[in-house]
Amino acid sequence: MALQCGIVGLPNVGKSTLFNALSSAKAEAANFPFCTIEPNVGVVTVPDNRLKILEQLVNPNRVLPTVIEFVDIAGLVKGASKGEGLGNKFLANIREVDAVIHVIRCFEDDNIVHVAGGVDPIFDKEVIDTELQLKDLESVEKKIQKSEKIAKSGDAKAKKELETLILFKNALTEGKNARSVDVEKEDLEAVRDLHLLTIKPVLYVANVDEGSLANGNKFVDALREKVSEENAEVIILCAAIEAQIAEFEDPEEKEMFLGEYGLEESGLNKLISAAYSLLDLITYFTAGVQEVRAWTIKKGWKAPQAAGVIHTDFERGFIKAEVIKLADYQQLKTEANCRDNGKIAIEGKEYVVKDGDIMHFRFNV
């Protein structure tokens, strides 16, 4: 599942520095170094200590982590919703991604000009929000015109759809993002075909100075307060420091550098993990002598769907899944011991896969 997160932000907020740090970071597994699909798209591994545990237990020929794609989206200017600057490309790129990483400047530096003349994270957020909201409003209003005609004929489904569309129109008119509209899951069908830009899940990245890494600052506080109504997460990192961290090849040197700033892990690792979670994803593992591998699935998927990620034949001919919990594997050391001690569960088609499950699928086609 090659899911994408688009990185957006105004000029001089640290967006490019962050993307470049991602692109030069040394992947934890050599099988999946960062690679460039296009000049602005890269694939990075999702950090997961459970892979290291399984590697020590199984001693496989190779280890393959799960991955996530990051897209450095073209810059935005005021008027993008009307096609100003690179507006059309910007909006098209956002429409294609699964989630948005919004980088916001939360540091002062007289040598780096701010487009607003001064550091103002709320301004930064609202400039991009406004352009996306205007484009969404345009899409919703067009559909309302069509739905109104059908609703007037007495069509109950069209009436319900119209009610939902009006809720989204009102929110967007008030300067709110579509993701803040509280509707039932089935009612979202009314806007699904519109691919609204502001309905996508978002993660805010507060790019701070070195001194604000530990506890943030007044700019971060203001940003957190502003996004609280969206139930969105704010990640604090310093893009300049991340660029330095990414240059370390020796894990011990990297750990020492992080320690100097009181960090247990890099901000990029936090960002990658948070983005993975934002997309409502979980990981299950397959473990054998040939390879230990992490697989990405949506939370709530049942065993046959999860098997289909490996190969469609696995889903089509699914018979059963053998499931081991990592804690049991750690305690008993081998798959054989897990089997002998009754720690391998046999699950059918209705089993909902849990994050961290170690699975082996039986199928017949």
Secondary structure, DSSP 8 states (H G I E B T S, - for coil): ---EEEEE--TTSSHHHHHHHHHHS--SSTTS--EEEETTEEEEE---HHHHHHHHHH--SEEE--EEEEEE-----TTGGGT-TTHHHHHHHHHHSSEEEEEEE----TTS--TTSS--HHHHHHHHHHHHHHHHHHHHHHHHHHHHHHHTTT-HHHHHHHHHHHHHHHHHHTT--GGG----GGGGHHHHTTT-GGGS-EEEEEE--GGGTTT--HHHHHHHHHHGGGT-EEEEE-HHHHHHHTT--SHHHHHHHHHHTT-SS-HHHHHHHHHHHHTTEEEEEEE-SSEEEEEEEETT-BHHHHHHHH-HHHHHTEEEEEEE-HHHHHHH-SHHHHHHTT--EEE-TT-B--TT-EEEEEE--
